[in-house]
Amino acid sequence: MTTTITNIHRNRMGTISFDGKFQGMRKAQDFIVYPMHEGNEAKTARVQSDTRIGLIDLASGLVRMSPSIKSGAYNVHLSTAAMLAEKVNAEDLFILKAQIFDSASAKAGTNGIVHTDNSAALNVFSE
């Protein structure tokens, strides 16, 4: 099983979404990358799909992912997230970081009322 990240695109929140298939998954799911606001060091990307939540270490490509939860995975489920044996490959990780960097803005997205602060995404390439 190979970890894959494809179809990286900007979503309505102004952050990034992608199709990800990680260890233990039968098929790819649509993941959203949480906004990175000031105060975050942007060393990890918090990602969430309909049934999973996880963290991707942006320096090493290591992934922590919750098990599939049919009713939806939320922040509390990160406590049961396991470190996966497979990492995101270097090329996919670089492309993901570049797209996150490109989405950096204090007002990345809006629904007309609320703006998304994704300004710390500028720091994804800092080691």
N, CA, C and O of each residue as an XYZ file, in Angstrom:
508
protein
N       0.857     -1.187      0.000
C       0.000      0.000      0.000
C       0.886      1.228      0.000
O       1.805      1.342      0.812
N       0.613      2.130     -0.898
C       1.381      3.358     -0.989
C       0.511      4.526     -0.567
O      -0.644      4.639     -0.975
N       1.084      5.395      0.260
C       0.400      6.617      0.644
C       0.381      7.545     -0.562
O       1.416      7.776     -1.186
N      -0.795      8.077     -0.894
C      -0.890      8.972     -2.043
C      -1.685     10.221     -1.678
O      -2.645     10.173     -0.909
N      -1.259     11.321     -2.246
C      -1.979     12.596     -2.142
C      -2.144     13.107     -3.570
O      -1.162     13.341     -4.274
N      -3.388     13.275     -3.984
C      -3.681     13.742     -5.339
C      -4.767     14.819     -5.281
O      -5.344     15.083     -4.226
N      -5.030     15.432     -6.428
C      -6.123     16.395     -6.589
C      -6.071     17.506     -5.531
O      -7.084     17.809     -4.900
N      -4.908     18.104     -5.341
C      -4.771     19.205     -4.377
C      -5.404     20.444     -4.985
O      -5.084     20.824     -6.112
N      -6.310     21.079     -4.231
C      -7.006     22.249     -4.741
C      -7.431     23.169     -3.596
O      -7.476     22.750     -2.439
N      -7.735     24.401     -3.920
C      -8.215     25.378     -2.952
C      -9.686     25.131     -2.697
O     -10.441     24.856     -3.630
N     -10.105     25.225     -1.437
C     -11.516     25.028     -1.100
C     -12.160     26.368     -0.737
O     -11.492     27.402     -0.764
N     -13.431     26.357     -0.403
C     -14.143     27.607     -0.142
C     -13.672     28.318      1.127
O     -13.893     29.519      1.278
N     -13.022     27.586      2.044
C     -12.456     28.221      3.235
C     -11.183     28.989      2.911
O     -10.680     29.743      3.743
N     -10.661     28.797      1.698
C      -9.422     29.453      1.311
C      -8.200     28.629      1.660
O      -7.071     29.055      1.417
N      -8.415     27.448      2.228
C      -7.299     26.555      2.525
C      -7.248     25.473      1.444
O      -7.836     25.626      0.373
N      -6.552     24.397      1.731
C      -6.312     23.369      0.731
C      -7.111     22.104      1.065
O      -7.292     21.761      2.233
N      -7.578     21.428      0.034
C      -8.185     20.105      0.147
C      -7.430     19.181     -0.795
O      -6.819     19.633     -1.764
N      -7.473     17.883     -0.507
C      -6.818     16.907     -1.372
C      -7.462     15.545     -1.187
O      -8.144     15.294     -0.194
N      -7.237     14.672     -2.158
C      -7.656     13.278     -2.050
C      -6.468     12.514     -1.477
O      -5.385     12.511     -2.062
N      -6.674     11.869     -0.338
C      -5.590     11.151      0.311
C      -5.946      9.700      0.563
O      -7.060      9.371      0.971
N      -4.979      8.847      0.310
C      -5.127      7.428      0.623
C      -3.928      7.052      1.479
O      -2.789      7.048      1.014
N      -4.205      6.738      2.734
C      -3.162      6.429      3.690
C      -3.253      4.966      4.105
O      -4.243      4.290      3.826
N      -2.229      4.498      4.761
C      -2.157      3.109      5.224
C      -3.451      2.711      5.937
O      -3.948      3.443      6.793
N      -3.987      1.553      5.579
C      -5.203      1.042      6.205
C      -6.490      1.495      5.538
O      -7.576      1.114      5.974
N      -6.389      2.302      4.489
C      -7.578      2.785      3.789
C      -7.757      2.007      2.484
O      -6.787      1.740      1.775
N      -9.008      1.644      2.173
C      -9.302      0.940      0.926
C      -9.300      1.876     -0.265
O      -8.850      1.507     -1.350
N      -9.804      3.090     -0.068
C      -9.852      4.046     -1.173
C      -9.584      5.449     -0.650
O      -9.665      5.706      0.551
N      -9.266      6.345     -1.565
C      -8.939      7.722     -1.201
C     -10.179      8.444     -0.672
O     -11.306      8.149     -1.068
N      -9.942      9.395      0.233
C     -11.000     10.243      0.774
C     -10.613     11.700      0.573
O      -9.435     12.023      0.424
N     -11.605     12.574      0.569
C     -11.387     14.007      0.447
C     -11.016     14.554      1.823
O     -11.815     14.484      2.757
N      -9.799     15.100      1.947
C      -9.321     15.693      3.192
C      -9.223     17.197      3.046
O      -8.886     17.703      1.976
N      -9.516     17.906      4.114
C      -9.326     19.344      4.172
C      -8.169     19.616      5.131
O      -8.035     18.948      6.156
N      -7.342     20.593      4.796
C      -6.252     21.021      5.669
C      -6.780     22.175      6.513
O      -7.254     23.177      5.978
N      -6.696     22.029      7.833
C      -7.163     23.081      8.727
C      -6.357     24.358      8.506
O      -5.187     24.287      8.132
N      -6.967     25.529      8.731
C      -6.229     26.786      8.622
C      -5.089     26.841      9.642
O      -5.182     26.291     10.739
N      -4.016     27.518      9.245
C      -2.866     27.720     10.125
C      -2.813     29.210     10.446
O      -2.452     30.022      9.595
N      -3.172     29.560     11.667
C      -3.222     30.974     12.040
C      -1.991     31.360     12.842
O      -1.249     30.493     13.303
N      -1.770     32.663     13.010
C      -0.619     33.141     13.778
C      -0.618     32.486     15.144
O      -1.668     32.330     15.768
N       0.545     32.107     15.602
C       0.669     31.363     16.845
C       0.991     29.912     16.548
O       1.613     29.236     17.367
N       0.571     29.419     15.375
C       0.966     28.085     14.917
C       2.361     28.192     14.323
O       2.708     29.214     13.729
N       3.147     27.168     14.474
C       4.466     27.169     13.860
C       4.432     26.521     12.487
O       5.447     26.509     11.790
N       3.299     25.987     12.085
C       3.112     25.369     10.767
C       4.085     24.216     10.540
O       4.600     24.042      9.436
N       4.334     23.429     11.584
C       5.193     22.254     11.435
C       4.371     21.009     11.131
O       4.898     20.022     10.618
N       3.085     21.057     11.447
C       2.191     19.948     11.122
C       0.939     20.496     10.459
O       0.506     21.615     10.736
N       0.377     19.696      9.592
C      -0.900     20.032      8.960
C      -1.959     19.125      9.568
O      -1.841     17.901      9.509
N      -2.987     19.719     10.148
C      -4.116     18.948     10.673
C      -5.072     18.740      9.518
O      -5.505     19.700      8.880
N      -5.404     17.481      9.247
C      -6.258     17.144      8.109
C      -7.463     16.357      8.593
O      -7.385     15.624      9.579
N      -8.594     16.517      7.881
C      -9.821     15.843      8.286
C     -10.638     15.468      7.060
O     -10.776     16.246      6.116
N     -11.181     14.243      7.102
C     -12.143     13.797      6.089
C     -13.457     13.537      6.814
O     -13.602     13.893      7.983
N     -14.395     12.930      6.140
C     -15.683     12.620      6.778
C     -15.536     11.604      7.900
O     -16.308     11.629      8.859
N     -14.547     10.702      7.795
C     -14.440      9.622      8.772
C     -13.100      9.548      9.502
O     -12.936      8.703     10.382
N     -12.136     10.409      9.162
C     -10.804     10.351      9.774
C     -10.280     11.749     10.070
O     -10.681     12.728      9.441
N      -9.368     11.821     11.047
C      -8.649     13.052     11.346
C      -7.208     12.672     11.617
O      -6.933     11.610     12.177
N      -6.292     13.533     11.223
C      -4.891     13.197     11.422
C      -3.982     14.406     11.347
O      -4.419     15.537     11.135
N      -2.704     14.128     11.529
C      -1.657     15.137     11.463
C      -0.591     14.663     10.492
O      -0.203     13.495     10.508
N      -0.118     15.570      9.646
C       0.996     15.277      8.752
C       2.152     16.170      9.168
O       2.028     17.394      9.155
N       3.279     15.566      9.538
C       4.482     16.321      9.878
C       5.058     16.866      8.576
O       5.441     16.095      7.696
N       5.120     18.183      8.446
C       5.518     18.796      7.187
C       7.020     18.752      6.948
O       7.468     19.057      5.843
N       7.802     18.385      7.944
C       9.246     18.244      7.754
C       9.611     16.826      7.332
O      10.427     16.635      6.430
N       9.012     15.838      7.979
C       9.407     14.449      7.743
C       8.434     13.655      6.874
O       8.827     12.644      6.292
N       7.192     14.081      6.773
C       6.188     13.338      6.032
C       5.509     12.254      6.850
O       4.680     11.512      6.324
N       5.852     12.149      8.140
C       5.203     11.161      9.006
C       3.734     11.526      9.197
O       3.377     12.702      9.256
N       2.892     10.503      9.292
C       1.448     10.716      9.390
C       0.909     10.015     10.629
O       1.216      8.849     10.875
N       0.094     10.739     11.415
C      -0.727     10.150     12.487
C      -2.156     10.230     11.993
O      -2.622     11.297     11.594
N      -2.865      9.088     12.020
C      -4.224      9.070     11.480
C      -5.127      8.273     12.416
O      -4.758      7.204     12.902
N      -6.319      8.819     12.657
C      -7.302      8.113     13.474
C      -7.856      6.935     12.690
O      -7.765      6.899     11.463
N      -8.426      5.980     13.394
C      -9.148      4.929     12.669
C     -10.401      5.532     12.038
O     -10.804      6.641     12.390
N     -11.006      4.816     11.125
C     -12.237      5.271     10.502
C     -13.358      5.286     11.539
O     -13.580      4.302     12.245
N     -14.059      6.415     11.618
C     -15.163      6.569     12.564
C     -16.387      6.974     11.755
O     -16.451      8.086     11.232
N     -17.352      6.078     11.655
C     -18.507      6.273     10.776
C     -19.303      7.536     11.091
O     -19.837      8.169     10.181
N     -19.390      7.910     12.364
C     -20.161      9.095     12.733
C     -19.355     10.381     12.567
O     -19.872     11.466     12.836
N     -18.111     10.282     12.133
C     -17.267     11.443     11.908
C     -16.122     11.498     12.904
O     -16.302     11.201     14.084
N     -14.953     11.876     12.430
C     -13.771     11.986     13.281
C     -13.529     13.463     13.605
O     -13.586     14.322     12.725
N     -13.261     13.737     14.867
C     -13.062     15.105     15.332
C     -11.787     15.179     16.170
O     -11.126     14.163     16.382
N     -11.444     16.361     16.642
C     -10.197     16.566     17.379
C     -10.010     15.586     18.534
O      -8.885     15.160     18.795
N     -11.071     15.225     19.220
C     -10.957     14.293     20.332
C     -10.418     12.945     19.865
O      -9.798     12.229     20.652
N     -10.637     12.591     18.622
C     -10.189     11.307     18.095
C      -8.692     11.287     17.770
O      -8.141     10.229     17.465
N      -8.038     12.432     17.832
C      -6.584     12.443     17.633
C      -5.873     11.655     18.727
O      -4.756     11.177     18.524
N      -6.514     11.517     19.889
C      -5.896     10.754     20.980
C      -5.768      9.274     20.628
O      -4.918      8.581     21.187
N      -6.596      8.783     19.714
C      -6.509      7.386     19.299
C      -5.796      7.248     17.954
O      -5.723      6.157     17.390
N      -5.275      8.357     17.452
C      -4.588      8.324     16.163
C      -3.257      7.590     16.300
O      -2.518      7.797     17.262
N      -2.966      6.743     15.341
C      -1.726      5.959     15.360
C      -0.740      6.521     14.343
O      -1.129      7.024     13.289
N       0.545      6.425     14.680
C       1.589      6.794     13.732
C       1.627      5.705     12.662
O       1.737      4.520     12.978
N       1.536      6.109     11.411
C       1.535      5.147     10.317
C       2.963      4.781      9.935
O       3.877      5.593     10.075
N       3.150      3.563      9.455
C       4.479      3.100      9.073
C       4.959      3.800      7.799
O       6.157      4.026      7.626
N       4.037      4.138      6.922
C       4.403      4.782      5.666
C       4.304      6.295      5.778
O       3.384      6.826      6.400
N       5.265      6.982      5.168
C       5.279      8.437      5.153
C       4.771      8.930      3.800
O       4.698      8.177      2.829
N       4.427     10.199      3.766
C       4.116     10.847      2.499
C       5.444     10.982      1.755
O       6.430     11.435      2.335
N       5.481     10.597      0.483
C       6.749     10.671     -0.250
C       7.165     12.126     -0.430
O       6.335     13.033     -0.364
N       8.452     12.338     -0.658
C       9.038     13.682     -0.688
C       8.398     14.581     -1.744
O       8.174     15.766     -1.498
N       8.105     14.027     -2.911
C       7.514     14.836     -3.979
C       6.108     15.297     -3.609
O       5.787     16.477     -3.749
N       5.264     14.374     -3.137
C       3.906     14.744     -2.727
C       3.934     15.730     -1.571
O       3.126     16.658     -1.522
N       4.870     15.533     -0.631
C       4.975     16.425      0.521
C       5.362     17.830      0.072
O       4.799     18.809      0.563
N       6.313     17.946     -0.855
C       6.728     19.253     -1.350
C       5.568     19.959     -2.054
O       5.340     21.148     -1.833
N       4.838     19.234     -2.897
C       3.708     19.829     -3.618
C       2.625     20.277     -2.633
O       2.062     21.361     -2.784
N       2.332     19.452     -1.628
C       1.344     19.822     -0.614
C       1.783     21.081      0.123
O       0.981     21.994      0.318
N       3.054     21.141      0.538
C       3.559     22.320      1.248
C       3.496     23.571      0.371
O       3.157     24.651      0.854
N       3.819     23.429     -0.911
C       3.766     24.572     -1.830
C       2.341     25.095     -1.963
O       2.125     26.306     -1.989
N       1.368     24.192     -2.046
C      -0.034     24.612     -2.153
C      -0.516     25.263     -0.855
O      -1.258     26.245     -0.892
N      -0.097     24.723      0.289
C      -0.454     25.333      1.578
C       0.158     26.723      1.663
O      -0.512     27.670      2.073
N       1.430     26.856      1.279
C       2.120     28.145      1.283
C       1.385     29.149      0.400
O       1.215     30.308      0.776
N       0.954     28.701     -0.767
C       0.251     29.573     -1.713
C      -1.094     30.058     -1.161
O      -1.597     31.098     -1.588
N      -1.678     29.316     -0.220
C      -2.976     29.704      0.343
C      -2.847     30.635      1.551
O      -3.853     31.026      2.143
N      -1.610     30.989      1.918
C      -1.384     31.810      3.113
C      -1.982     33.206      2.963
O      -1.698     33.916      1.998
N      -2.809     33.586      3.926
C      -3.417     34.909      3.952
C      -4.143     35.084      5.276
O      -4.688     34.125      5.823
N      -4.150     36.301      5.786
C      -4.916     36.583      7.004
C      -6.410     36.500      6.726
O      -7.209     36.300      7.641
N      -6.783     36.655      5.457
C      -8.188     36.540      5.042
C      -8.256     35.600      3.849
O      -8.589     36.005      2.736
N      -7.932     34.324      4.107
C      -7.802     33.328      3.028
C      -9.121     33.021      2.342
O      -9.162     32.877      1.120
N     -10.169     32.922      3.085
C     -11.465     32.579      2.501
C     -12.569     33.196      3.328
O     -12.351     33.600      4.471
N     -13.731     33.265      2.763
C     -14.845     33.858      3.480
C     -16.153     33.287      2.973
O     -16.272     32.867      1.822
N     -17.122     33.283      3.858
C     -18.481     32.933      3.454
C     -19.329     34.197      3.381
O     -20.555     34.128      3.304
N     -18.662     35.358      3.404
C     -19.348     36.631      3.384
C     -19.476     37.237      4.768
O     -19.728     38.435      4.898
N     -19.308     36.441      5.785
C     -19.423     36.906      7.167
C     -18.130     36.667      7.943
O     -17.621     37.566      8.613
N     -17.609     35.451      7.844
C     -16.424     35.053      8.601
C     -15.250     34.853      7.651
O     -15.391     34.206      6.614
N     -14.083     35.414      8.006
C     -12.862     35.231      7.234
C     -12.002     34.160      7.879
O     -11.988     34.024      9.102
N     -11.286     33.402      7.067
C     -10.385     32.364      7.557
C      -8.972     32.917      7.642
O      -8.437     33.408      6.648
N      -8.358     32.841      8.834
C      -6.972     33.268      9.026
C      -6.060     32.076      8.759
O      -6.002     31.145      9.563
N      -5.361     32.101      7.653
C      -4.422     31.041      7.281
C      -3.025     31.636      7.132
O      -2.224     31.153      6.331
N      -2.733     32.681      7.901
C      -1.487     33.434      7.730
C      -0.239     32.657      8.104
O       0.819     32.904      7.525
N      -0.317     31.730      9.047
C       0.881     30.969      9.446
C       1.286     29.956      8.387
O       2.335     29.327      8.521
N       0.495     29.780      7.344
C       0.875     28.885      6.254
C       2.130     29.395      5.555
O       2.766     28.646      4.813
N       2.497     30.652      5.777
C       3.747     31.183      5.235
C       4.956     30.462      5.805
O       6.037     30.515      5.218
N       4.795     29.791      6.935
C       5.920     29.172      7.641
C       6.115     27.691      7.312
O       6.941     27.043      7.955
N       5.396     27.129      6.346
C       5.482     25.691      6.102
C       6.849     25.231      5.613
O       7.188     24.058      5.770
N       7.638     26.119      5.028
C       8.963     25.733      4.549
C      10.056     26.029      5.560
O      11.212     25.673      5.331
N       9.721     26.676      6.681
C      10.744     26.937      7.698
C      11.013     25.660      8.471
O      10.083     24.976      8.898
N      12.246     25.349      8.644
C      12.618     24.100      9.326
C      12.894     24.357     10.787
O      13.221     23.429     11.526
